[in-house]
Amino acid sequence: MFEKKIEIFKKKDRAAWTEIRDLLKKEGVAGISAGHYLQESVMAGGCGAKLDPRDFGRNGKIDRDIYYIRVRAADADRVREILRKNGITAGIDEDLMTDAALKKRHSYI
């Protein structure tokens, strides 16, 4: 019931998250934890309603959620094999919670 789980996916990619989650369910992998959470706190709006002013642009609400999938440690090898057979690459983006000013910058010189 209370088994250790490991993260196999953590990114800002809803399409990949949905694909992996549905594939694991279809393959009968039990004990999957899949969900999402907001990366950053909401800026206070002028009316105190905690509305994010960035959501009211001409293109609508921006998806800033971080999506994750955790599986039981005992099932990790099986899950990796299922993903490999279906040509899906799952990964963890370690830079998600880093402030933009502190993120690693690549030098092309």
C-alpha positions as CSV (number, residue, x, y, z in Angstrom):
1,M,0.0,0.0,0.0
2,F,2.7,2.5,1.0
3,E,5.5,1.7,-1.4
4,K,8.3,4.0,-2.4
5,K,7.6,5.8,-5.7
6,I,10.1,7.3,-8.1
7,E,9.5,10.1,-10.6
8,I,9.8,9.1,-14.2
9,F,8.3,12.3,-15.7
10,K,8.4,16.0,-14.6
11,K,8.0,18.6,-17.3
12,K,5.9,21.4,-18.6
13,D,4.5,19.2,-21.3
14,R,0.8,18.3,-21.0
15,A,0.7,16.3,-24.3
16,A,3.5,14.0,-23.3
17,W,2.2,13.7,-19.8
18,T,-1.2,12.6,-21.1
19,E,0.3,10.2,-23.6
20,I,2.5,8.5,-21.0
21,R,-0.2,8.3,-18.4
22,D,-2.7,6.8,-20.8
23,L,-0.2,4.3,-22.1
24,L,0.7,3.1,-18.6
25,K,-2.9,2.7,-17.7
26,K,-3.5,0.7,-20.9
27,E,-0.6,-1.6,-20.1
28,G,-2.0,-2.3,-16.6
29,V,0.7,-0.6,-14.5
30,A,-0.7,-0.2,-11.0
31,G,0.1,2.4,-8.5
32,I,0.7,5.3,-10.8
33,S,0.6,8.8,-9.3
34,A,0.0,11.4,-12.0
35,G,-0.8,15.1,-11.5
36,H,0.1,18.7,-12.0
37,Y,0.8,21.8,-9.9
38,L,1.4,25.5,-10.5
39,Q,5.1,26.3,-10.6
40,E,4.8,29.8,-9.3
41,S,2.7,31.8,-6.9
42,V,-0.1,33.9,-8.3
43,M,0.6,37.6,-8.3
44,A,-1.9,39.7,-6.4
45,G,-4.5,41.4,-8.6
46,G,-5.8,44.9,-7.8
47,C,-9.2,43.6,-6.6
48,G,-7.8,41.0,-4.2
49,A,-9.2,38.1,-6.2
50,K,-5.8,36.6,-6.8
51,L,-6.4,36.6,-10.5
52,D,-3.2,36.4,-12.6
53,P,-3.1,39.3,-15.1
54,R,-1.1,37.2,-17.5
55,D,-4.2,35.0,-18.1
56,F,-6.1,37.8,-19.8
57,G,-4.1,38.3,-23.0
58,R,-5.4,37.8,-26.5
59,N,-4.3,34.2,-26.5
60,G,-6.0,33.2,-23.2
61,K,-4.7,31.4,-20.2
62,I,-1.1,30.2,-20.4
63,D,-0.4,26.7,-19.1
64,R,2.3,27.1,-16.5
65,D,1.7,23.9,-14.7
66,I,4.3,21.3,-14.1
67,Y,3.2,17.7,-14.9
68,Y,4.6,14.7,-13.1
69,I,4.2,10.9,-13.1
70,R,5.5,8.7,-10.3
71,V,5.5,4.9,-10.3
72,R,6.3,2.2,-7.8
73,A,10.0,1.6,-7.5
74,A,9.4,-2.1,-8.1
75,D,7.7,-1.3,-11.5
76,A,10.3,1.2,-12.7
77,D,12.2,-1.2,-15.0
78,R,8.9,-2.5,-16.5
79,V,7.7,1.1,-17.1
80,R,11.0,2.1,-18.8
81,E,10.7,-0.9,-21.1
82,I,7.1,-0.1,-22.0
83,L,8.1,3.5,-22.8
84,R,11.1,2.3,-24.8
85,K,9.0,-0.2,-26.8
86,N,6.5,2.6,-27.7
87,G,9.3,5.1,-28.6
88,I,8.5,7.5,-25.9
89,T,11.2,9.4,-24.0
90,A,10.2,10.5,-20.4
91,G,12.4,12.8,-18.5
92,I,12.7,15.1,-15.6
93,D,13.5,18.8,-16.2
94,E,15.7,19.8,-13.2
95,D,15.5,23.5,-14.1
96,L,11.8,23.9,-13.6
97,M,11.8,25.6,-10.3
98,T,14.9,27.7,-10.9
99,D,14.5,31.4,-11.2
100,A,15.0,32.5,-14.8
101,A,18.0,34.7,-13.9
102,L,19.7,31.7,-12.3
103,K,19.1,29.1,-15.1
104,K,22.0,27.6,-16.8
105,R,22.9,29.5,-19.9
106,H,24.6,27.8,-22.8
107,S,27.5,29.5,-24.4
108,Y,27.9,29.0,-28.2
109,I,31.3,30.6,-28.5
